[in-house]
Amino acid sequence: MPSSPSAAPAAGTMDLDPSDPATLSSPLEIKNALYARCASLPSETIFSQHDLLDLGVVPDRDIKLLLQCTQELTSDGLFKLLHREGRACWRVVKLEEAQKYKYLTAEEGLIYSYIESSGREGIWSRILRSRSGLHMTVMQRCLKTLEGKNYIKQIKTAKFPTRKTYMLAGLQPSEDVTGGPFYTDGVLDDEFVHQMALWTERYIVGRSWYKVADATRSQSHNKKSSKHSHMSTQQAESKRNSILESSNSSLNSSHTALLPFPPGYTGYPTIAEITRAINASNISPVMMKEVEMKQLLDILVWDGRIEENRSNAGYKAVRKAAVAVMSGQRSNEEGIAGATEDGREGGSALTEAPCGRCPVMAFCEEGGPVNARSCEYFAEWLEI
């Protein structure tokens, strides 16, 4: 644990040349020059004993003098003692950070050092108490003092929102702690996730299906129906016509139908394209990453709203979800079961085949008046 700094680097340190040991005449000057030389390197640098000697600050590579300097710098809070592979090493502490310990008691300094070492992950109050060995009342008093001085702050974690977790006030929690952009103050933002999923689904639908006027399909259907008027059983024909008339009565000439793109279509959006599109839309207050969008896309896949196209690593919207989005029914999760383009209830890929929706399936048999060989629904379905 770093103690309260007793001596800061002398003001004349800037006049010394750390690269020239001949200009250093006293241990204090050598100590200050060593700190200045180490502080000029990246803050993440870890120095071993040999690294410090190789800086050329300590005259004649005097190990005893080096140990004296490192001990004093550690006591002053300017060096932090670490252990790597069983050997002692040091990391430089910024002067402004070391000065904080000057105004802290021993217990407060102990608590602060453990919170500081936790970095952007933070530390749970129960672990903090276990490591410090302080009484709960003393620890709570130290935490309150440190929060009052704006040295530390309490945060909420996405995994354990009820735990009291602390970290340095000047740091931002990591994504593992906050849960990423889908969480606000450690709580899942359901509305934000819903809006992001809806926008993503609409974008994929626009790249997976195209709309055509239903009048064209109705004319084509009537023309094909006239070619297959050879059914001889009056009961089957009457049953078929009555069901077809009732199912088509709600449709009008302005209704549009969704059709899939032909085989070989390569325009299904990839995760990289979806990420770029959603960032360009400004729907999210933060820039989304592909790994975060992958989580959202996985949810849509599990909900049966999109499917992954492995041929080009893209995503395709399923028909029932596409119809729900195009018709404005996608306002909640129940909108997934919206009607298809022919006015019937949405179903699975199996029920999109003629047999899954056949109105006269009870009369269909080999050699009968309704059979697979002369089925007019198959002929129409295969020519779509």
KEZALUM-127229 format. One record per residue (C-alpha): residue in three letters; residue number from 1; chain; x, y, z. Coordinates in steps of 0.2 Angstrom, whole numbers, plus 5000, padded with zeros to 4 digits. Layout:
<kezas>
 kolpa torse vexfi east north   up
   ala   NUM     A    X     Y    Z
...
</kezas>
This chain:
<kezas>
 kolpa torse vexfi east north   up
   met     1     A 5000  5000 5000
   pro     2     A 5007  5017 4996
   ser     3     A 5009  5028 5011
   ser     4     A 5007  5047 5012
   pro     5     A 5020  5056 5001
   ser     6     A 5033  5064 5012
   ala     7     A 5044  5072 4999
   ala     8     A 5039  5077 4981
   pro     9     A 5052  5078 4967
   ala    10     A 5063  5094 4970
   ala    11     A 5059  5109 4960
   gly    12     A 5077  5109 4953
   thr    13     A 5074  5092 4945
   met    14     A 5070  5100 4928
   asp    15     A 5088  5107 4928
   leu    16     A 5096  5090 4930
   asp    17     A 5100  5079 4915
   pro    18     A 5095  5061 4919
   ser    19     A 5105  5055 4905
   asp    20     A 5121  5062 4912
   pro    21     A 5125  5054 4929
   ala    22     A 5140  5066 4931
   thr    23     A 5127  5080 4935
   leu    24     A 5119  5071 4949
   ser    25     A 5128  5074 4965
   ser    26     A 5117  5068 4979
   pro    27     A 5105  5053 4982
   leu    28     A 5090  5065 4982
   glu    29     A 5095  5072 4965
   ile    30     A 5097  5054 4959
   lys    31     A 5080  5049 4966
   asn    32     A 5071  5064 4958
   ala    33     A 5080  5061 4941
   leu    34     A 5075  5043 4941
   tyr    35     A 5057  5047 4944
   ala    36     A 5058  5061 4930
   arg    37     A 5066  5048 4918
   cys    38     A 5053  5035 4922
   ala    39     A 5038  5047 4921
   ser    40     A 5043  5053 4904
   leu    41     A 5039  5035 4897
   pro    42     A 5022  5028 4894
   ser    43     A 5012  5026 4910
   glu    44     A 5009  5008 4908
   thr    45     A 5027  5004 4908
   ile    46     A 5033  4991 4921
   phe    47     A 5051  4993 4926
   ser    48     A 5062  4979 4933
   gln    49     A 5078  4981 4942
   his    50     A 5088  4979 4926
   asp    51     A 5077  4991 4917
   leu    52     A 5080  5005 4930
   leu    53     A 5099  5002 4929
   asp    54     A 5098  5003 4910
   leu    55     A 5091  5020 4911
   gly    56     A 5108  5026 4915
   val    57     A 5102  5037 4929
   val    58     A 5111  5028 4943
   pro    59     A 5130  5031 4943
   asp    60     A 5141  5015 4940
   arg    61     A 5125  5004 4940
   asp    62     A 5125  5005 4959
   ile    63     A 5112  4992 4965
   lys    64     A 5112  4998 4983
   leu    65     A 5109  5016 4978
   leu    66     A 5095  5010 4966
   leu    67     A 5087  5001 4980
   gln    68     A 5088  5016 4991
   cys    69     A 5080  5027 4978
   thr    70     A 5066  5014 4974
   gln    71     A 5062  5012 4993
   glu    72     A 5060  5031 4995
   leu    73     A 5050  5033 4979
   thr    74     A 5038  5019 4985
   ser    75     A 5037  5027 5002
   asp    76     A 5033  5043 4994
   gly    77     A 5019  5035 4984
   leu    78     A 5028  5039 4967
   phe    79     A 5032  5021 4963
   lys    80     A 5020  5007 4965
   leu    81     A 5028  4990 4970
   leu    82     A 5022  4975 4960
   his    83     A 5028  4957 4958
   arg    84     A 5030  4949 4941
   glu    85     A 5036  4930 4940
   gly    86     A 5042  4931 4957
   arg    87     A 5053  4947 4955
   ala    88     A 5050  4964 4961
   cys    89     A 5046  4978 4948
   trp    90     A 5039  4995 4949
   arg    91     A 5026  5006 4940
   val    92     A 5026  5025 4940
   val    93     A 5012  5034 4949
   lys    94     A 5008  5052 4943
   leu    95     A 5013  5066 4955
   glu    96     A 4995  5072 4956
   glu    97     A 4989  5054 4961
   ala    98     A 5002  5052 4974
   gln    99     A 4998  5069 4981
   lys   100     A 4980  5062 4986
   tyr   101     A 4988  5051 4999
   lys   102     A 4995  5066 5008
   tyr   103     A 4978  5071 5014
   leu   104     A 4971  5053 5018
   thr   105     A 4972  5043 5034
   ala   106     A 4980  5026 5034
   glu   107     A 4963  5017 5033
   glu   108     A 4957  5029 5019
   gly   109     A 4974  5026 5009
   leu   110     A 4972  5007 5011
   ile   111     A 4954  5008 5004
   tyr   112     A 4959  5020 4990
   ser   113     A 4974  5009 4985
   tyr   114     A 4962  4993 4983
   ile   115     A 4949  5003 4973
   glu   116     A 4963  5010 4962
   ser   117     A 4970  4993 4958
   ser   118     A 4953  4987 4952
   gly   119     A 4954  4999 4937
   arg   120     A 4939  5000 4926
   glu   121     A 4931  4984 4933
   gly   122     A 4928  4991 4950
   ile   123     A 4928  4981 4966
   trp   124     A 4913  4975 4977
   ser   125     A 4912  4982 4994
   arg   126     A 4912  4964 5002
   ile   127     A 4928  4960 4993
   leu   128     A 4935  4977 4998
   arg   129     A 4931  4973 5016
   ser   130     A 4939  4956 5015
   arg   131     A 4955  4962 5008
   ser   132     A 4957  4977 5019
   gly   133     A 4952  4968 5035
   leu   134     A 4944  4984 5042
   his   135     A 4928  4984 5052
   met   136     A 4912  4988 5042
   thr   137     A 4909  5005 5051
   val   138     A 4927  5010 5048
   met   139     A 4926  5005 5030
   gln   140     A 4910  5014 5027
   arg   141     A 4917  5030 5035
   cys   142     A 4932  5029 5023
   leu   143     A 4921  5026 5008
   lys   144     A 4910  5041 5013
   thr   145     A 4925  5052 5015
   leu   146     A 4933  5047 4998
   glu   147     A 4916  5050 4989
   gly   148     A 4915  5067 4997
   lys   149     A 4932  5071 4990
   asn   150     A 4927  5065 4973
   tyr   151     A 4941  5052 4973
   ile   152     A 4929  5037 4970
   lys   153     A 4912  5034 4965
   gln   154     A 4899  5020 4966
   ile   155     A 4893  5011 4951
   lys   156     A 4880  4998 4946
   thr   157     A 4885  4983 4937
   ala   158     A 4874  4974 4924
   lys   159     A 4877  4957 4931
   phe   160     A 4875  4962 4949
   pro   161     A 4865  4978 4950
   thr   162     A 4861  4976 4969
   arg   163     A 4880  4975 4974
   lys   164     A 4889  4991 4979
   thr   165     A 4904  4992 4968
   tyr   166     A 4917  5006 4968
   met   167     A 4930  5013 4956
   leu   168     A 4940  5029 4954
   ala   169     A 4930  5044 4950
   gly   170     A 4940  5048 4934
   leu   171     A 4937  5031 4926
   gln   172     A 4923  5025 4915
   pro   173     A 4917  5007 4918
   ser   174     A 4921  4994 4906
   glu   175     A 4908  4986 4894
   asp   176     A 4909  4970 4905
   val   177     A 4903  4981 4920
   thr   178     A 4890  4992 4911
   gly   179     A 4883  4978 4900
   gly   180     A 4887  4988 4884
   pro   181     A 4875  5001 4875
   phe   182     A 4859  4991 4879
   tyr   183     A 4861  4995 4897
   thr   184     A 4858  5011 4907
   asp   185     A 4864  5012 4924
   gly   186     A 4866  4993 4925
   val   187     A 4848  4990 4920
   leu   188     A 4843  4983 4903
   asp   189     A 4835  4997 4892
   asp   190     A 4820  4987 4885
   glu   191     A 4813  5002 4875
   phe   192     A 4830  5005 4867
   val   193     A 4832  4987 4863
   his   194     A 4815  4986 4855
   gln   195     A 4818  5001 4844
   met   196     A 4835  4995 4839
   ala   197     A 4827  4978 4834
   leu   198     A 4813  4986 4825
   trp   199     A 4824  4997 4815
   thr   200     A 4836  4982 4811
   glu   201     A 4822  4971 4806
   arg   202     A 4815  4984 4794
   tyr   203     A 4832  4986 4786
   ile   204     A 4834  4968 4783
   val   205     A 4816  4966 4776
   gly   206     A 4820  4980 4763
   arg   207     A 4835  4969 4757
   ser   208     A 4826  4953 4758
   trp   209     A 4809  4955 4749
   tyr   210     A 4800  4966 4736
   lys   211     A 4782  4972 4734
   val   212     A 4771  4969 4719
   ala   213     A 4753  4974 4715
   asp   214     A 4741  4961 4720
   ala   215     A 4731  4964 4704
   thr   216     A 4744  4956 4694
   arg   217     A 4744  4940 4705
   ser   218     A 4725  4939 4705
   gln   219     A 4724  4939 4686
   ser   220     A 4738  4926 4685
   his   221     A 4728  4915 4698
   asn   222     A 4712  4917 4688
   lys   223     A 4720  4912 4672
   lys   224     A 4728  4897 4680
   ser   225     A 4712  4892 4688
   ser   226     A 4703  4891 4671
   lys   227     A 4716  4879 4665
   his   228     A 4713  4867 4679
   ser   229     A 4693  4866 4678
   his   230     A 4694  4847 4675
   met   231     A 4689  4841 4693
   ser   232     A 4674  4830 4692
   thr   233     A 4668  4829 4710
   gln   234     A 4655  4842 4714
   gln   235     A 4658  4841 4732
   ala   236     A 4677  4844 4731
   glu   237     A 4674  4858 4719
   ser   238     A 4661  4867 4729
   lys   239     A 4671  4866 4745
   arg   240     A 4686  4873 4737
   asn   241     A 4677  4887 4729
   ser   242     A 4668  4892 4744
   ile   243     A 4684  4893 4755
   leu   244     A 4694  4902 4742
   glu   245     A 4680  4915 4740
   ser   246     A 4679  4918 4759
   ser   247     A 4698  4920 4760
   asn   248     A 4699  4932 4746
   ser   249     A 4684  4943 4750
   ser   250     A 4694  4954 4762
   leu   251     A 4707  4958 4748
   asn   252     A 4706  4973 4737
   ser   253     A 4715  4979 4721
   ser   254     A 4726  4991 4730
   his   255     A 4734  4977 4741
   thr   256     A 4752  4973 4738
   ala   257     A 4761  4956 4740
   leu   258     A 4778  4952 4745
   leu   259     A 4789  4941 4734
   pro   260     A 4806  4934 4738
   phe   261     A 4821  4938 4727
   pro   262     A 4826  4925 4714
   pro   263     A 4839  4911 4718
   gly   264     A 4857  4918 4717
   tyr   265     A 4852  4935 4725
   thr   266     A 4867  4941 4734
   gly   267     A 4860  4957 4742
   tyr   268     A 4856  4950 4759
   pro   269     A 4864  4962 4771
   thr   270     A 4880  4956 4781
   ile   271     A 4883  4961 4799
   ala   272     A 4896  4974 4794
   glu   273     A 4883  4982 4782
   ile   274     A 4870  4982 4796
   thr   275     A 4882  4990 4808
   arg   276     A 4887  5004 4796
   ala   277     A 4868  5007 4792
   ile   278     A 4862  5009 4810
   asn   279     A 4877  5020 4815
   ala   280     A 4873  5031 4800
   ser   281     A 4855  5032 4805
   asn   282     A 4859  5040 4822
   ile   283     A 4846  5030 4831
   ser   284     A 4859  5025 4844
   pro   285     A 4867  5038 4854
   val   286     A 4883  5028 4854
   met   287     A 4893  5020 4840
   met   288     A 4888  5002 4839
   lys   289     A 4901  4988 4836
   glu   290     A 4899  4972 4826
   val   291     A 4900  4961 4841
   glu   292     A 4886  4971 4849
   met   293     A 4875  4970 4834
   lys   294     A 4878  4952 4833
   gln   295     A 4869  4950 4850
   leu   296     A 4854  4960 4843
   leu   297     A 4854  4949 4827
   asp   298     A 4855  4933 4837
   ile   299     A 4839  4939 4847
   leu   300     A 4830  4942 4831
   val   301     A 4835  4924 4824
   trp   302     A 4829  4916 4840
   asp   303     A 4813  4925 4839
   gly   304     A 4810  4918 4822
   arg   305     A 4810  4936 4814
   ile   306     A 4826  4934 4803
   glu   307     A 4837  4919 4798
   glu   308     A 4855  4918 4794
   asn   309     A 4860  4916 4775
   arg   310     A 4876  4906 4776
   ser   311     A 4879  4907 4757
   asn   312     A 4885  4925 4759
   ala   313     A 4885  4927 4778
   gly   314     A 4870  4939 4777
   tyr   315     A 4853  4939 4785
   lys   316     A 4836  4937 4778
   ala   317     A 4819  4942 4785
   val   318     A 4806  4928 4786
   arg   319     A 4790  4930 4776
   lys   320     A 4778  4932 4792
   ala   321     A 4790  4945 4799
   ala   322     A 4792  4954 4783
   val   323     A 4773  4955 4781
   ala   324     A 4771  4962 4798
   val   325     A 4783  4975 4796
   met   326     A 4777  4981 4779
   ser   327     A 4759  4981 4785
   gly   328     A 4763  4991 4800
   gln   329     A 4758  4977 4812
   arg   330     A 4776  4976 4820
   ser   331     A 4772  4986 4836
   asn   332     A 4775  4972 4848
   glu   333     A 4781  4954 4849
   glu   334     A 4764  4948 4845
   gly   335     A 4765  4956 4828
   ile   336     A 4776  4942 4822
   ala   337     A 4760  4932 4819
   gly   338     A 4753  4944 4806
   ala   339     A 4744  4939 4791
   thr   340     A 4753  4934 4775
   glu   341     A 4751  4942 4758
   asp   342     A 4736  4931 4754
   gly   343     A 4727  4936 4769
   arg   344     A 4729  4921 4780
   glu   345     A 4738  4918 4796
   gly   346     A 4757  4918 4796
   gly   347     A 4765  4901 4798
   ser   348     A 4781  4892 4797
   ala   349     A 4790  4888 4781
   leu   350     A 4781  4871 4780
   thr   351     A 4764  4879 4780
   glu   352     A 4769  4891 4766
   ala   353     A 4769  4875 4754
   pro   354     A 4752  4871 4746
   cys   355     A 4748  4856 4757
   gly   356     A 4750  4866 4773
   arg   357     A 4736  4877 4768
   cys   358     A 4726  4866 4756
   pro   359     A 4707  4869 4759
   val   360     A 4702  4852 4752
   met   361     A 4716  4842 4760
   ala   362     A 4703  4830 4767
   phe   363     A 4698  4825 4749
   cys   364     A 4716  4823 4743
   glu   365     A 4721  4805 4739
   glu   366     A 4730  4795 4725
   gly   367     A 4718  4792 4711
   gly   368     A 4705  4803 4718
   pro   369     A 4697  4819 4711
   val   370     A 4709  4829 4721
   asn   371     A 4727  4822 4720
   ala   372     A 4745  4828 4720
   arg   373     A 4747  4825 4701
   ser   374     A 4733  4837 4696
   cys   375     A 4735  4849 4710
   glu   376     A 4733  4867 4703
   tyr   377     A 4740  4875 4719
   phe   378     A 4756  4866 4717
   ala   379     A 4757  4873 4699
   glu   380     A 4754  4891 4705
   trp   381     A 4766  4889 4719
   leu   382     A 4780  4883 4709
   glu   383     A 4778  4897 4696
   ile   384     A 4779  4911 4708
</kezas>
